[in-house]
Amino acid sequence: MTEHVIVALDFESSCEALALVTELGAAARSYKVGLQLLTEAGPEVVRELVDSGKQVFLDLKLHEIPNSVAGAVTAAGKLGVSMVSVHASAGSAVLRAAVEAALPFPGLRIVALTVITSLCDRDLPEIGLEPSVQAQVLRLAHLAADCACHGVVASAQEAEMLRGVLPSGMLVLTPGVQLKSASSSSDQARTADPRAAALAGATHIVVGRAITKALDPRRAFAEAVAQFAHD
């Protein structure tokens, strides 16, 4: 179960990120490397994590032409990462290109981002969409399934709905997960605690500041794992 709790390494340097990895030790097996750390530290931090036996979710949120996305997925596969995120709103050609590019790397899974967790219904008209996050998530999740993506990224608020319509075995990654004991502020609109995400049907959760900014990150990680396991 611990590999299903993904710790987001949203740090300004690889030194800070790797210090947390060392502190969490063998218990934490999965980490998310996003745009901030990758831009700051480059791919070497990903190689260090993979070489140390960690699973890496490379959260690139790719949204480009199919050839460029395929190239990025291939590069991610060469790094040895376990998952890469692609915007489902980029369309079927992009999603299929990503899935095809992942084929030479048996351990690499493509997860399609539906609607980022900082958006809520009132935000959608600004980008030309009908004001229903749930409807957009459902539409994009169906598209991801049709294109043979391995999973989707959506908030816990949509996870239960998705579990009822997605093919068996398809992953549901839930970001925006916070611990009830954590007091940190959030810029995400659609959040949940680990237990709520598990009960809604999430297969994986991504936890960031609730662990990385905690006074005792090891304890916070253990709490997240216990809640996600319904303990």
ROSE-4610 file (N, C-alpha, C; in Angstrom, 1 decimal, always signed):
// ROSE-4610
residu = [M/M/M/T/T/T/E/E/E/H/H/H/V/V/V/I/I/I/V/V/V/A/A/A/L/L/L/D/D/D/F/F/F/E/E/E/S/S/S/S/S/S/C/C/C/E/E/E/A/A/A/L/L/L/A/A/A/L/L/L/V/V/V/T/T/T/E/E/E/L/L/L/G/G/G/A/A/A/A/A/A/A/A/A/R/R/R/S/S/S/Y/Y/Y/K/K/K/V/V/V/G/G/G/L/L/L/Q/Q/Q/L/L/L/L/L/L/T/T/T/E/E/E/A/A/A/G/G/G/P/P/P/E/E/E/V/V/V/V/V/V/R/R/R/E/E/E/L/L/L/V/V/V/D/D/D/S/S/S/G/G/G/K/K/K/Q/Q/Q/V/V/V/F/F/F/L/L/L/D/D/D/L/L/L/K/K/K/L/L/L/H/H/H/E/E/E/I/I/I/P/P/P/N/N/N/S/S/S/V/V/V/A/A/A/G/G/G/A/A/A/V/V/V/T/T/T/A/A/A/A/A/A/G/G/G/K/K/K/L/L/L/G/G/G/V/V/V/S/S/S/M/M/M/V/V/V/S/S/S/V/V/V/H/H/H/A/A/A/S/S/S/A/A/A/G/G/G/S/S/S/A/A/A/V/V/V/L/L/L/R/R/R/A/A/A/A/A/A/V/V/V/E/E/E/A/A/A/A/A/A/L/L/L/P/P/P/F/F/F/P/P/P/G/G/G/L/L/L/R/R/R/I/I/I/V/V/V/A/A/A/L/L/L/T/T/T/V/V/V/I/I/I/T/T/T/S/S/S/L/L/L/C/C/C/D/D/D/R/R/R/D/D/D/L/L/L/P/P/P/E/E/E/I/I/I/G/G/G/L/L/L/E/E/E/P/P/P/S/S/S/V/V/V/Q/Q/Q/A/A/A/Q/Q/Q/V/V/V/L/L/L/R/R/R/L/L/L/A/A/A/H/H/H/L/L/L/A/A/A/A/A/A/D/D/D/C/C/C/A/A/A/C/C/C/H/H/H/G/G/G/V/V/V/V/V/V/A/A/A/S/S/S/A/A/A/Q/Q/Q/E/E/E/A/A/A/E/E/E/M/M/M/L/L/L/R/R/R/G/G/G/V/V/V/L/L/L/P/P/P/S/S/S/G/G/G/M/M/M/L/L/L/V/V/V/L/L/L/T/T/T/P/P/P/G/G/G/V/V/V/Q/Q/Q/L/L/L/K/K/K/S/S/S/A/A/A/S/S/S/S/S/S/S/S/S/S/S/S/D/D/D/Q/Q/Q/A/A/A/R/R/R/T/T/T/A/A/A/D/D/D/P/P/P/R/R/R/A/A/A/A/A/A/A/A/A/L/L/L/A/A/A/G/G/G/A/A/A/T/T/T/H/H/H/I/I/I/V/V/V/V/V/V/G/G/G/R/R/R/A/A/A/I/I/I/T/T/T/K/K/K/A/A/A/L/L/L/D/D/D/P/P/P/R/R/R/R/R/R/A/A/A/F/F/F/A/A/A/E/E/E/A/A/A/V/V/V/A/A/A/Q/Q/Q/F/F/F/A/A/A/H/H/H/D/D/D]
num = [1/1/1/2/2/2/3/3/3/4/4/4/5/5/5/6/6/6/7/7/7/8/8/8/9/9/9/10/10/10/11/11/11/12/12/12/13/13/13/14/14/14/15/15/15/16/16/16/17/17/17/18/18/18/19/19/19/20/20/20/21/21/21/22/22/22/23/23/23/24/24/24/25/25/25/26/26/26/27/27/27/28/28/28/29/29/29/30/30/30/31/31/31/32/32/32/33/33/33/34/34/34/35/35/35/36/36/36/37/37/37/38/38/38/39/39/39/40/40/40/41/41/41/42/42/42/43/43/43/44/44/44/45/45/45/46/46/46/47/47/47/48/48/48/49/49/49/50/50/50/51/51/51/52/52/52/53/53/53/54/54/54/55/55/55/56/56/56/57/57/57/58/58/58/59/59/59/60/60/60/61/61/61/62/62/62/63/63/63/64/64/64/65/65/65/66/66/66/67/67/67/68/68/68/69/69/69/70/70/70/71/71/71/72/72/72/73/73/73/74/74/74/75/75/75/76/76/76/77/77/77/78/78/78/79/79/79/80/80/80/81/81/81/82/82/82/83/83/83/84/84/84/85/85/85/86/86/86/87/87/87/88/88/88/89/89/89/90/90/90/91/91/91/92/92/92/93/93/93/94/94/94/95/95/95/96/96/96/97/97/97/98/98/98/99/99/99/100/100/100/101/101/101/102/102/102/103/103/103/104/104/104/105/105/105/106/106/106/107/107/107/108/108/108/109/109/109/110/110/110/111/111/111/112/112/112/113/113/113/114/114/114/115/115/115/116/116/116/117/117/117/118/118/118/119/119/119/120/120/120/121/121/121/122/122/122/123/123/123/124/124/124/125/125/125/126/126/126/127/127/127/128/128/128/129/129/129/130/130/130/131/131/131/132/132/132/133/133/133/134/134/134/135/135/135/136/136/136/137/137/137/138/138/138/139/139/139/140/140/140/141/141/141/142/142/142/143/143/143/144/144/144/145/145/145/146/146/146/147/147/147/148/148/148/149/149/149/150/150/150/151/151/151/152/152/152/153/153/153/154/154/154/155/155/155/156/156/156/157/157/157/158/158/158/159/159/159/160/160/160/161/161/161/162/162/162/163/163/163/164/164/164/165/165/165/166/166/166/167/167/167/168/168/168/169/169/169/170/170/170/171/171/171/172/172/172/173/173/173/174/174/174/175/175/175/176/176/176/177/177/177/178/178/178/179/179/179/180/180/180/181/181/181/182/182/182/183/183/183/184/184/184/185/185/185/186/186/186/187/187/187/188/188/188/189/189/189/190/190/190/191/191/191/192/192/192/193/193/193/194/194/194/195/195/195/196/196/196/197/197/197/198/198/198/199/199/199/200/200/200/201/201/201/202/202/202/203/203/203/204/204/204/205/205/205/206/206/206/207/207/207/208/208/208/209/209/209/210/210/210/211/211/211/212/212/212/213/213/213/214/214/214/215/215/215/216/216/216/217/217/217/218/218/218/219/219/219/220/220/220/221/221/221/222/222/222/223/223/223/224/224/224/225/225/225/226/226/226/227/227/227/228/228/228/229/229/229/230/230/230/231/231/231]
x = [+0.8/+0.0/+0.9/+2.1/+2.9/+3.2/+3.4/+3.7/+2.6/+1.4/+0.2/+0.1/+0.9/+0.9/+2.1/+1.9/+3.0/+3.3/+4.5/+5.0/+5.4/+4.8/+5.2/+6.4/+7.5/+8.7/+8.7/+7.9/+7.8/+8.7/+10.0/+11.0/+11.8/+12.6/+13.3/+14.7/+15.1/+16.4/+16.4/+17.3/+17.4/+17.9/+18.7/+19.2/+18.1/+17.1/+16.0/+15.1/+14.9/+14.1/+14.7/+16.0/+16.7/+16.9/+17.0/+17.0/+15.7/+14.6/+13.3/+13.2/+13.7/+13.7/+14.5/+15.6/+16.5/+15.8/+15.1/+14.4/+13.3/+12.5/+11.4/+11.9/+13.0/+13.6/+12.9/+13.1/+12.5/+11.0/+10.4/+8.9/+8.2/+8.8/+8.2/+8.9/+8.1/+8.6/+8.3/+7.3/+6.9/+6.9/+7.4/+7.6/+7.1/+6.6/+6.2/+7.3/+7.8/+8.6/+7.8/+7.6/+6.8/+7.7/+7.0/+7.7/+8.7/+8.4/+9.3/+10.6/+10.6/+11.9/+12.6/+11.9/+12.5/+13.2/+12.6/+13.2/+14.4/+14.3/+15.4/+16.6/+16.3/+17.4/+17.7/+16.8/+17.1/+16.8/+17.0/+16.7/+17.5/+18.7/+19.6/+18.9/+18.0/+17.3/+16.4/+15.8/+15.0/+15.8/+17.0/+17.9/+18.3/+18.6/+19.0/+17.9/+16.6/+15.5/+15.3/+15.4/+15.2/+16.3/+17.6/+18.7/+18.7/+18.0/+17.9/+16.7/+16.0/+14.9/+13.5/+13.4/+12.1/+11.3/+10.0/+9.1/+8.9/+9.0/+8.8/+7.6/+6.7/+5.6/+6.1/+6.5/+6.9/+5.7/+5.4/+4.1/+4.4/+4.5/+4.8/+3.6/+2.4/+1.2/+1.4/+1.8/+2.2/+0.9/+1.1/+0.0/+0.7/+1.0/+1.8/+1.3/+1.9/+1.6/+2.0/+1.4/+1.7/+3.2/+3.9/+5.3/+6.1/+5.8/+6.6/+6.3/+5.0/+4.6/+5.2/+5.2/+5.8/+7.3/+8.0/+9.4/+9.6/+8.8/+8.9/+8.7/+7.7/+7.4/+8.6/+9.1/+10.3/+11.5/+11.7/+12.8/+12.5/+11.2/+10.8/+11.1/+10.7/+10.9/+12.4/+13.3/+14.7/+15.2/+14.6/+14.9/+14.5/+13.6/+13.1/+12.0/+11.2/+10.1/+8.9/+8.0/+6.9/+5.6/+5.5/+4.3/+4.6/+3.9/+4.0/+2.5/+2.3/+1.0/+0.9/-0.2/-0.5/-1.9/-2.1/-3.4/-4.3/-5.4/-6.4/-7.0/-7.1/-7.7/-6.8/-5.6/-4.8/-5.4/-6.3/-7.0/-6.5/-7.3/-7.0/-5.7/-5.3/-4.1/-2.9/-2.9/-1.8/-1.8/-3.0/-3.0/-2.5/-2.9/-2.5/-1.0/-0.5/+1.0/+1.7/+1.2/+1.9/+1.9/+0.7/+0.6/+1.5/+1.6/+2.4/+3.9/+4.3/+5.6/+6.1/+5.1/+5.4/+5.6/+5.2/+5.2/+6.6/+7.6/+8.9/+9.4/+8.7/+9.0/+7.9/+8.0/+6.9/+6.5/+7.4/+7.0/+6.4/+6.3/+5.8/+4.3/+3.6/+2.2/+1.9/+0.9/+0.5/-0.8/-0.8/-2.0/-2.5/-3.8/-4.4/-5.0/-4.5/-5.0/-6.3/-7.3/-8.7/-8.8/-9.1/-9.3/-8.4/-7.5/-6.6/-7.4/-6.9/-7.6/-7.8/-7.1/-7.3/-8.5/-9.1/-10.3/-11.6/-12.6/-14.0/-15.0/-16.2/-17.2/-17.2/-17.1/-17.1/-15.9/-14.9/-13.7/-13.8/-14.6/-14.6/-15.1/-16.1/-16.5/-15.4/-14.4/-13.3/-12.5/-12.4/-11.7/-12.6/-13.8/-14.7/-15.4/-15.5/-16.2/-17.5/-18.4/-19.6/-19.2/-19.9/-19.5/-19.9/-19.3/-19.5/-18.2/-17.4/-16.1/-16.4/-17.5/-17.8/-18.0/-18.8/-19.0/-17.7/-16.9/-15.6/-14.7/-14.6/-13.8/-14.3/-15.6/-16.2/-15.9/-16.1/-15.8/-14.4/-13.5/-12.0/-11.6/-12.2/-11.8/-12.3/-13.4/-13.9/-12.9/-12.5/-11.5/-10.2/-9.7/-8.5/-8.6/-9.8/-10.0/-10.0/-10.7/-10.8/-9.4/-8.5/-7.1/-6.1/-6.7/-5.8/-4.8/-5.1/-4.3/-4.4/-3.4/-3.4/-4.1/-4.4/-5.1/-5.5/-6.2/-6.5/-6.2/-6.1/-5.8/-7.1/-7.6/-8.9/-8.9/-9.7/-9.9/-10.7/-10.7/-11.5/-13.0/-13.3/-14.8/-15.3/-14.4/-14.9/-14.5/-13.7/-13.2/-14.3/-15.3/-16.3/-17.1/-17.4/-18.0/-17.2/-15.9/-15.0/-14.9/-14.8/-14.7/-15.9/-17.0/-18.2/-18.3/-17.4/-17.5/-16.2/-15.1/-13.8/-13.6/-12.9/-12.5/-11.8/-12.1/-11.4/-9.9/-9.3/-7.8/-7.2/-8.1/-7.6/-7.3/-6.2/-5.7/-6.5/-6.8/-7.3/-6.4/-5.6/-4.7/-5.4/-5.3/-6.0/-5.0/-4.8/-3.9/-4.8/-4.2/-4.9/-5.3/-4.5/-4.8/-4.1/-4.9/-4.4/-4.7/-3.9/-4.2/-5.1/-6.0/-6.8/-6.0/-4.9/-4.0/-3.2/-3.1/-2.2/-2.9/-2.1/-2.7/-2.2/-1.5/-1.0/-2.1/-1.9/-2.9/-2.8/-3.8/-3.8/-4.3/-3.8/-4.3/-5.1/-5.5/-6.4/-7.8/-8.7/-10.1/-10.8/-10.4/-11.1/-10.1/-10.2/-9.3/-10.1/-9.3/-9.8/-8.7/-9.1/-8.1/-7.9/-6.8/-6.5/-7.7/-8.3/-9.4/-10.5/-10.9/-12.0/-11.7/-10.4/-10.0/-10.0/-9.6/-9.7/-11.1/-12.0/-13.4/-14.1/-13.6/-14.1/-13.7/-12.6/-12.1/-10.8/-10.1/-8.7/-7.8/-7.0/-6.0/-4.7/-4.4/-3.2/-3.6/-2.8/-3.0/-1.6/-1.7/-0.5/-0.6/+0.4/+0.4/+1.6/+1.5/+2.6/+2.9/+2.4/+2.8/+2.4/+1.4/+1.0/+2.1/+2.9/+4.1/+5.4/+5.6/+6.9/+7.1/+6.0/+6.1/+5.8/+5.5/+5.2/+6.4/+6.2/+7.2/+7.9/+7.1/+7.6/+7.2/+7.9/+7.5/+7.2/+8.1/+7.9/+6.5/+6.2/+4.9/+3.8/+3.9/+2.8/+2.7/+3.8/+3.7/+3.0/+3.3/+2.7/+1.2/+0.9/-0.6/-1.3/-0.7/-1.3/-1.5/-0.5/-0.6/-1.7/-1.7/-2.7/-4.2/-4.3/-5.7/-6.1/-5.1/-5.5/-5.8/-5.2/-5.4/-6.6/-7.3/-8.5/-8.2/-7.0/-6.6/-7.1]
y = [-1.2/+0.0/+1.3/+1.2/+2.4/+3.0/+2.2/+2.7/+3.4/+3.3/+4.0/+5.4/+5.7/+7.1/+7.8/+8.7/+9.3/+10.7/+10.9/+12.1/+13.1/+14.3/+15.3/+16.1/+16.0/+16.7/+18.0/+18.9/+20.3/+21.2/+21.0/+21.8/+22.7/+23.6/+24.5/+23.9/+22.8/+22.2/+20.7/+20.0/+18.6/+18.3/+19.1/+18.9/+18.8/+19.7/+19.7/+18.4/+18.1/+17.0/+15.7/+15.5/+14.2/+14.1/+15.3/+15.2/+14.7/+15.0/+14.5/+13.0/+12.6/+11.2/+10.4/+10.9/+10.2/+10.1/+11.2/+11.3/+10.2/+10.1/+9.2/+7.7/+7.5/+6.2/+5.2/+3.9/+2.8/+2.8/+3.4/+3.3/+4.0/+5.1/+5.8/+5.4/+4.8/+4.2/+4.9/+5.9/+6.6/+8.1/+8.7/+10.2/+10.8/+12.0/+12.8/+13.9/+13.9/+15.0/+15.9/+17.1/+18.0/+19.0/+20.0/+21.0/+21.8/+22.2/+23.0/+22.3/+21.1/+20.5/+20.0/+19.6/+19.2/+20.4/+21.5/+22.7/+23.2/+23.1/+23.6/+22.6/+21.3/+20.3/+19.5/+19.5/+18.7/+17.2/+16.4/+15.0/+14.2/+14.7/+14.0/+13.6/+14.5/+14.1/+12.9/+12.8/+11.6/+10.4/+10.5/+9.3/+8.9/+9.8/+9.5/+8.7/+9.2/+8.5/+7.1/+7.0/+5.7/+4.7/+5.2/+4.4/+3.9/+4.7/+4.3/+3.4/+3.0/+2.0/+2.7/+4.0/+4.6/+4.6/+4.6/+4.8/+6.3/+6.7/+8.1/+8.4/+9.3/+9.8/+11.1/+11.2/+12.4/+13.2/+14.2/+14.9/+16.1/+15.7/+16.8/+17.5/+16.9/+17.4/+17.8/+16.9/+17.2/+17.6/+18.7/+19.2/+19.9/+19.0/+19.5/+18.7/+18.9/+18.1/+16.6/+15.6/+14.2/+13.9/+14.4/+14.0/+14.5/+15.7/+16.2/+15.4/+15.1/+14.3/+12.9/+12.3/+11.0/+11.0/+12.1/+12.3/+12.4/+13.2/+13.4/+12.1/+11.3/+10.1/+9.1/+9.1/+8.2/+8.6/+9.9/+10.4/+10.0/+10.1/+9.7/+8.2/+7.4/+6.0/+5.6/+6.3/+6.1/+6.4/+7.4/+7.7/+6.6/+5.8/+4.7/+5.1/+6.1/+6.5/+5.5/+5.6/+4.6/+5.2/+6.5/+7.1/+8.5/+8.9/+10.2/+10.7/+12.0/+12.6/+13.4/+13.2/+13.9/+14.5/+15.7/+16.4/+15.6/+15.1/+14.5/+15.5/+16.7/+17.8/+18.0/+17.4/+17.6/+16.7/+15.8/+15.1/+13.6/+12.9/+11.5/+11.2/+12.0/+11.8/+11.9/+12.8/+13.0/+11.8/+11.4/+10.4/+9.1/+8.8/+7.5/+7.6/+8.7/+8.9/+8.6/+9.1/+8.9/+7.4/+6.7/+5.3/+4.5/+4.8/+4.1/+4.2/+5.5/+5.7/+5.0/+4.7/+4.0/+2.5/+2.0/+0.5/-0.1/+0.5/-0.2/-0.2/+0.4/+0.5/-0.1/-1.4/-2.2/-1.6/-0.9/-0.4/+1.0/+1.6/+3.0/+3.0/+3.8/+4.0/+5.4/+5.6/+6.9/+7.2/+8.3/+8.8/+10.1/+10.2/+11.3/+12.3/+13.5/+14.5/+15.0/+15.0/+15.5/+17.0/+17.4/+18.8/+19.1/+20.0/+20.3/+20.7/+20.3/+20.4/+21.9/+22.8/+24.2/+24.8/+24.1/+24.6/+24.1/+24.9/+24.5/+25.0/+24.7/+25.0/+26.4/+27.4/+28.8/+29.2/+28.4/+28.8/+28.4/+27.4/+26.8/+27.7/+28.5/+29.4/+30.3/+30.7/+31.5/+30.9/+29.5/+28.8/+28.2/+28.7/+28.3/+26.9/+26.5/+25.2/+25.4/+24.5/+24.5/+24.4/+25.1/+25.1/+23.8/+22.7/+21.5/+20.7/+20.8/+20.0/+18.5/+18.0/+16.6/+16.1/+16.9/+16.6/+16.6/+17.5/+17.6/+16.4/+16.1/+15.0/+13.7/+13.5/+12.3/+12.1/+13.2/+13.2/+12.9/+13.5/+13.3/+11.9/+11.4/+10.1/+9.0/+9.2/+8.3/+8.3/+9.5/+9.7/+8.9/+9.1/+8.4/+6.9/+6.4/+5.0/+4.5/+5.2/+4.8/+4.8/+5.6/+5.7/+4.8/+3.9/+2.9/+3.5/+4.6/+5.1/+4.2/+4.2/+3.3/+3.8/+5.1/+5.7/+7.2/+7.8/+9.2/+9.9/+11.2/+12.0/+12.9/+12.7/+13.5/+13.6/+14.6/+14.8/+13.7/+13.6/+12.6/+12.8/+14.1/+14.4/+13.7/+13.3/+12.6/+11.1/+10.7/+9.3/+8.3/+8.5/+7.5/+7.3/+8.4/+8.4/+7.7/+7.9/+7.3/+5.8/+5.4/+4.0/+3.2/+3.9/+3.2/+3.1/+3.9/+3.9/+3.5/+3.5/+3.2/+1.7/+1.2/-0.3/-0.7/-2.0/-2.5/-2.5/-2.1/-2.1/-0.7/+0.2/+1.5/+2.3/+3.0/+3.7/+5.0/+5.4/+6.8/+7.4/+8.4/+9.1/+10.4/+10.6/+11.7/+12.7/+13.8/+14.8/+15.7/+16.7/+17.6/+16.9/+15.9/+15.2/+15.9/+16.1/+16.8/+16.0/+16.1/+15.4/+16.3/+15.7/+16.5/+17.3/+16.7/+17.2/+18.4/+18.5/+19.5/+20.9/+21.9/+23.3/+24.1/+23.5/+24.3/+24.8/+26.0/+26.5/+25.8/+25.9/+25.2/+26.1/+25.9/+26.7/+25.8/+24.6/+23.6/+23.7/+23.6/+23.8/+22.5/+21.4/+20.1/+19.2/+19.2/+18.4/+17.4/+16.5/+15.5/+15.0/+14.2/+13.5/+12.1/+11.4/+10.1/+9.1/+9.1/+8.1/+8.4/+9.6/+10.0/+9.6/+9.8/+9.5/+8.0/+7.2/+5.7/+5.3/+5.8/+5.4/+5.8/+6.8/+7.3/+6.4/+5.6/+4.7/+5.1/+6.0/+6.3/+5.1/+4.8/+3.8/+4.3/+5.6/+6.3/+7.7/+8.2/+9.6/+10.3/+11.6/+12.4/+13.4/+13.3/+14.2/+15.0/+16.3/+17.2/+17.9/+19.1/+20.0/+19.4/+18.6/+18.0/+17.1/+16.6/+15.8/+16.6/+17.3/+18.0/+19.2/+19.8/+20.9/+20.6/+19.3/+18.9/+19.0/+19.2/+19.2/+17.8/+16.8/+15.4/+14.7/+14.8/+14.2/+12.7/+12.0/+10.6/+10.2/+10.9/+10.7/+11.1/+12.2/+12.6/+11.6/+11.0/+10.0/+8.8/+8.3/+7.2/+7.4/+8.6/+8.9/+8.8/+9.3/+9.3/+7.8/+7.0/+5.6/+4.9/+5.1/+4.5/+4.9/+6.2/+6.7/+6.1/+6.0/+5.5/+4.0/+3.3/+1.9/+1.6/+2.7/+2.6/+2.2/+2.3/+1.9/+2.9]
z = [+0.0/+0.0/+0.0/+0.6/+0.7/-0.7/-1.7/-3.0/-3.7/-3.1/-3.6/-3.0/-2.1/-1.5/-2.1/-3.0/-3.7/-3.1/-2.7/-2.1/-3.1/-3.1/-4.2/-3.7/-4.5/-4.2/-4.9/-4.4/-4.9/-4.2/-4.5/-3.8/-4.8/-4.3/-5.1/-5.5/-4.9/-5.2/-5.0/-5.7/-5.5/-4.1/-3.5/-2.2/-1.2/-1.3/-0.4/-0.6/-1.9/-2.2/-1.8/-2.0/-1.7/-0.2/+0.5/+2.0/+2.6/+2.0/+2.5/+2.1/+1.0/+0.6/+1.6/+2.0/+3.0/+4.3/+4.7/+6.0/+6.0/+4.9/+4.9/+4.8/+4.2/+4.2/+3.4/+3.7/+2.9/+2.9/+3.9/+4.0/+2.8/+2.3/+1.2/-0.1/-1.0/-2.2/-3.5/-3.4/-4.6/-4.5/-5.5/-5.4/-6.7/-6.6/-7.8/-8.0/-9.2/-9.6/-10.7/-10.3/-11.2/-11.9/-12.5/-13.3/-12.5/-11.3/-10.5/-10.3/-9.7/-9.4/-10.7/-11.7/-12.9/-13.6/-13.6/-14.2/-13.5/-12.1/-11.3/-11.3/-11.2/-11.0/-12.2/-13.2/-14.4/-14.1/-15.1/-15.1/-14.1/-13.6/-12.8/-11.5/-11.0/-9.7/-9.9/-11.1/-11.4/-11.4/-12.1/-12.1/-10.7/-9.9/-8.5/-7.8/-8.0/-7.3/-7.9/-9.2/-9.8/-9.4/-9.4/-9.0/-7.6/-6.8/-5.3/-5.1/-6.2/-6.1/-5.9/-6.1/-5.9/-7.2/-7.1/-8.2/-8.4/-9.7/-9.9/-10.8/-10.4/-11.2/-11.7/-13.0/-13.7/-14.1/-13.4/-13.6/-14.5/-15.8/-16.8/-17.3/-17.2/-17.7/-19.2/-20.0/-21.4/-22.2/-22.9/-23.8/-25.0/-26.0/-27.1/-28.3/-29.5/-30.7/-30.4/-31.1/-30.8/-30.9/-31.9/-32.0/-30.8/-30.4/-29.2/-27.9/-27.8/-26.6/-26.6/-27.8/-27.9/-27.6/-28.0/-27.7/-26.2/-25.6/-24.1/-23.3/-23.8/-23.1/-23.3/-24.5/-24.7/-23.8/-23.7/-22.8/-21.3/-20.9/-19.6/-19.4/-20.4/-20.3/-20.1/-20.8/-20.7/-19.3/-18.7/-17.3/-16.3/-16.7/-15.8/-14.9/-15.3/-14.4/-14.6/-13.6/-13.6/-14.2/-14.1/-14.7/-15.2/-16.3/-16.9/-17.1/-16.8/-17.0/-18.3/-19.0/-20.2/-20.1/-20.6/-20.6/-21.5/-21.0/-21.8/-22.8/-22.4/-23.3/-24.5/-24.6/-25.8/-26.9/-26.6/-27.7/-27.9/-28.7/-28.8/-29.5/-30.5/-31.2/-30.3/-29.4/-28.4/-27.4/-26.9/-25.9/-26.6/-27.8/-28.4/-28.7/-29.1/-29.3/-28.0/-26.9/-25.6/-25.2/-25.4/-25.1/-26.0/-27.2/-28.2/-27.8/-27.4/-27.1/-25.8/-25.0/-23.7/-23.9/-25.0/-25.2/-25.0/-25.5/-25.3/-23.8/-22.9/-21.5/-20.7/-20.4/-19.8/-18.4/-17.7/-16.4/-16.5/-17.7/-17.8/-18.1/-17.3/-17.4/-17.8/-18.7/-19.1/-18.3/-17.6/-16.9/-17.5/-17.8/-18.4/-17.4/-17.4/-16.5/-17.0/-16.2/-16.6/-16.4/-15.2/-14.8/-13.6/-13.7/-12.5/-11.3/-10.1/-8.9/-8.4/-9.0/-8.7/-9.3/-10.2/-10.9/-10.3/-10.3/-9.8/-10.9/-10.7/-11.7/-12.2/-11.3/-11.7/-12.6/-12.6/-13.4/-14.8/-15.1/-16.5/-17.6/-17.4/-18.5/-19.0/-18.1/-18.5/-19.6/-19.6/-20.6/-21.7/-21.7/-22.8/-22.6/-21.3/-21.0/-20.2/-20.4/-19.5/-18.1/-17.2/-15.8/-15.0/-15.4/-14.7/-14.7/-13.6/-13.6/-13.7/-13.1/-13.1/-14.6/-15.3/-16.7/-17.5/-17.3/-18.1/-17.7/-16.4/-16.0/-16.6/-16.6/-17.1/-18.6/-19.4/-20.8/-21.1/-20.4/-20.6/-20.2/-19.1/-18.6/-19.7/-20.2/-21.3/-22.5/-22.8/-23.9/-23.6/-22.4/-21.9/-22.0/-21.6/-21.6/-23.1/-23.9/-25.3/-26.0/-25.5/-26.1/-25.4/-24.5/-23.8/-22.8/-22.3/-21.2/-20.0/-19.2/-18.0/-16.8/-16.8/-15.7/-16.0/-15.0/-15.1/-13.8/-13.9/-12.7/-12.5/-11.3/-11.0/-9.5/-9.0/-7.6/-7.0/-5.7/-4.9/-5.2/-5.5/-5.7/-6.9/-7.9/-9.1/-9.1/-8.1/-8.1/-8.1/-7.2/-7.1/-8.4/-9.0/-10.3/-11.4/-11.4/-12.3/-12.1/-10.9/-10.6/-11.2/-11.3/-11.8/-13.3/-14.0/-15.5/-16.2/-15.5/-16.2/-16.2/-17.1/-17.2/-15.9/-15.6/-14.4/-14.5/-13.5/-13.5/-13.9/-14.4/-14.8/-13.5/-13.5/-12.3/-12.1/-10.9/-10.6/-9.6/-10.1/-9.2/-8.7/-7.4/-6.8/-6.2/-6.8/-6.1/-5.2/-4.6/-3.7/-2.4/-2.0/-0.8/+0.4/+1.4/+2.6/+3.9/+4.9/+6.2/+7.0/+7.7/+8.6/+9.7/+10.1/+11.1/+10.6/+9.2/+8.7/+8.6/+8.8/+8.9/+7.7/+6.8/+5.6/+4.7/+4.1/+3.2/+1.9/+1.0/-0.3/-1.4/-2.6/-3.7/-4.6/-4.0/-4.7/-4.2/-5.2/-4.8/-4.5/-5.1/-4.9/-4.2/-2.8/-2.0/-1.2/-0.6/+0.3/+1.2/+2.3/+3.1/+2.5/+2.9/+2.3/+2.5/+3.6/+3.8/+2.8/+2.7/+1.8/+0.4/+0.0/-1.4/-1.6/-0.6/-0.7/-0.8/+0.0/+0.0/-1.3/-1.9/-3.2/-4.4/-4.2/-5.2/-5.8/-5.2/-5.7/-5.6/-6.6/-6.4/-5.9/-6.2/-5.7/-5.3/-4.3/-3.9/-3.9/-4.2/-4.2/-3.1/-2.2/-1.0/-1.0/-0.9/-1.0/+0.4/+0.5/+1.6/+3.0/+3.0/+4.3/+4.9/+4.0/+4.4/+4.3/+3.2/+3.0/+4.0/+4.4/+5.3/+6.7/+7.0/+8.4/+9.3/+10.6/+11.5/+11.6/+11.4/+11.4/+10.2/+9.1/+7.8/+7.9/+8.6/+8.7/+9.4/+10.4/+11.1/+10.1/+9.4/+8.5/+7.4/+6.9/+5.8/+6.4/+7.6/+8.2/+8.4/+8.7/+8.9/+7.6/+6.5/+5.2/+4.8/+5.0/+4.6/+5.4/+6.7/+7.5/+7.2/+6.9/+6.5/+5.1/+4.2/+2.9/+2.9/+3.9/+4.1/+4.9/+5.4/+6.2/+7.6/+8.1/+9.4/+10.5]
